[in-house]
Amino acid sequence: MTTPVTALKHGGTGGSTAVAARARQVVKAYGSGETRVVALDHVDVDIARGRFTAIMGPSGSGKSTLMHCLAGLDTVTSGQIFLDETEITGLGDRKLTRLRRDRIGFIFQAFNLLPTLSALENITLPMDIAGRKPDRAWLDRVVDTVGLAGRLKHRPTELSGGQQQRVAVARALAARPEIIFGDEPTGNLDSRAGAEVLGFLRQSVDELGQTIVMVTHDPVAASYADRVLYLADGRIVDEMERPTADAVLDRMKDFDARGRTS
């Protein structure tokens, strides 16, 4: 199963060294005193522009917290988060809302589509709310990339789970954000629909130059990425370039074994 994945990925993104987002000495803690829990422990990380990064780790490792902090969905206790050259830590609510709306895309596990709107209306909704007209040529390219050209007038209830997630992917891409974050974007899909969505994400990086950060627990999903970051106990403890599903699974088994013997 890993052979077609490897053939599909890594189609020309390796030369990009620009940084789309970065974290510097980021700490995220909950509670205080004896009940204090550290979710992120002085994390430093760079997210390369035009590449697909997967974040993995056991439950409670901090992977979703890291993504939420990078995306401006959660605040940090200390440290700095940058989107390109803009420091987002410390931004007021209004500026942060505008930044997320204009420069960041999100793909949620639960799709978050409005049932009363068509697929096309769901795709353009963030731009409609912002009072921006979509770039028609770009929108057509995105729709073609995710294979939705014949389904734009359908409402979510008339679409399969895979098609609904493709709408969510198209919605994230259509506004041309600087970076897209996906929180287990294939977690609610069967293996076939999940492979379709992951293939479209890979294609958006290779053909559209998109930057994607995805939290996942699935080695097959991670194998679509250019790079995998591994978190444990709130720290980045390892990374892997050009991953395969088998290599990711072996690395995760190794972490599990260390956890049982520690």
N, C-alpha and C positions, 0 to 999 in steps of 0.2 A: 504493500500500500504506500510505502514511502517513496517508491520510484517516481510515480507521476507527480508527487508533491515537489520533489527535488527538481524535476524537469520544469515545473511551472514557476518556481521561485528564482530570486536572485537575478532578475533580468535587467541589470544595468543600474542598480542603485548603489553599488559598492564604492563609487568614486566620490560620493558626497561626504564632506567632512564638516559642513556647517552645522551649528547647534540650534535646534528649534526650541528646546526648553532645557532648563537645568535646575538642579537643586544643590544648595550649598549648606552643609552642616545642619540639615533639617531635623528637628526634633518635634515629634507629635506625642503628647502625653495626655492622658485622661485621669481625672481625679487628683488627689493630693495625699501626702503623708503615706500611711501604710496601704492605702487603697490606690495609690498612683500606679498606673499602667502605662508603660512606654511602648507606643505602637511603631514609632520611627525613631531610631537611635543614631543621630548625627550622620544622616545619609548625604552622600555626594553622588550625583549622577548627571550625565549629559545624555540628552536624547537627540540623536543625529537627524538632521533634516533630510526628507526624501527617503527615509528608511522605515521599515516595519519592525517595531520593538515589542517583544512579549515580556510580560512580568509574571513570574511564577513563584510559588512557595507554598508551604503547608498552611492550613487554616490558622489564622492568627499571626501570620508572619509579617503582616503590614503591607501586602501587595496592593490591596484595594485602597488603603489609606494613602499610600504613596501616589497612586494615580489620581485620587480625589484632590490631594494637595497640589499636584502638578497642574491639574485642570482648574484650580481655583474654586473647587466645590467645597473645600474644607480649609480651615485656617491651620497654621502651624504654631507650635508653642515657641519655637525659636528657629533661627536660620532664615534662608532666603530662597525664594522660587522666582525664576525668570522665564518669561516667554519672549524668545529672541532677546532683545536688550531691555525689555520692560520688566521691572521688578513688580510682581503682583502681590507679594506679601506686604501688607500695610495699606493697600488700596482701599478706598472707601467703597461702600456697598454699590453706589451708583456707577462708579468707574469700573468696578469689578464685573457688574452685571453687563455693562456695555462691552467690556473686553471679551467676556465669555460668549456673548451674542455675536460679535463681529469677527472674532479671531479663532474661536475654538469650536470644534464639532464634537458631538457625543453620539455614541451608539449604545443604547441600553439593552440589557438582556430581555426586558419585558416589552420591547419595541416602542412603547409610548406613542402609539398612533391614535389620532382622534377618529372615532368610528363614524362620525357624520360627514367626514371629508373624504374626497377621492384620494387615490394614491398621489396624483399630481399636486393636489391641494395640501396634502400632508408634507410633501417634499418641499414645497415653496413656503410653508407656514412661517418658519423663522424669519425669512426675508420679508414676508408680508407684514409681520409684527414690527419689524424694524423700519418699514416704509421703504424698502429697497426693491428695485425691479431686478429679477434674475437676468443674468447674461444668457440669452436664449441659446447661443451656440454652445456654451459650456453646459447648460442644462441638458441639451439634447445629447451631448457627448456622455455625460454622466448617466442619463437614462439608458443610452445604448450600451454603455459599459456594464451596467448591472442587469441588462436584459429585461427592462420593464416597458419597452415601447408599446406593447400591445395590451398593457394592463393599467394604463394611467387613469382611466375613468372609473375603475373598480374601487369600491370601498374596502376597508380592511377585512370585513367579514366575508368578502367574496374572493379573498386571496389565501393561499396556503401560508403556513408558518414561514417557510423559506422566502416566499414572495413578500410577506410583511417585513421580514428582516431586511430584504433588499431595498424596500421603501425607506426603512430607517437608515440604511447605509447611504442611499441616494440623498436623503435629507441632510445628512452630515456633510456630504461632498458638495452639494449644490451651491452652498454659500461660499465655496472656495476658502475654507478656514486654513489657518497656518498649520494646525495640528488637529488630529482626530483621536479621541480617547474612546475605547470600547471596553465595557465592563462585562466580561463573560458573554460576548455578543452572540455566541452560538449555543449558550447553555440550555436554551429552551427548544432547540431544534434536534431533529433526528440526524443521523450521520450523513445522509445524502444532502439534506438541506444545509447542514452545517458546512459541508465541503463546498457547496455552491457559494455561500456567503464568504467563506475564507478565500476562495478563489477570486471573488470580486474585490475583496480587500487587497489581496496580493496584486491584482491587475491595476488597481487604483494607484498603488505605489509605483509599479513598473511603467505604466503608460500615462498616468496623470501627474506623477511626481508628488503624490500626497505623502504626508508624514503621519504614521499611525502608531499609537501605543495601546496595547491590548493586555488586559489582565485575563489569565486563563489558568485552569488546572489541567488542561487536556494536552498531552504531548503531541498529538496529531495537529491540533490547532497551533501550538507553538512552532511546529515545523514549517509553517508558512512564513514565519518571520525571518528577518535578516539576523536578528540578535535576540538572545534570551537572557534576561536578568533574573537571578535567583535570590529571593529574600528569605531570611530566617531570623527570628527574634528582632525584627525591626531593622536589620542591616542587610546590605547587599553582600552576599558571601561568595558569589561566583557569577560568571557569565559565559555564554557560548555563542560563537559566531557560526553562521551557516548551519543551523541545527537540522537534525533529522529527528523523526519521531522516536526511533530506537535510541538514539544518543540521549535525547531528553529524558526518556523513560529510565534509562540506566542511571543518569545523573540524579533523578528524583529518588530512585531506589536507594542510591548511595546516601542521600540526605536522610531518608527514613531510617536506614540502618544506623547512622551516626546518632540520630535522635533517640533510638532505643537503647544505645549503649552509653549515652551521656548521663 
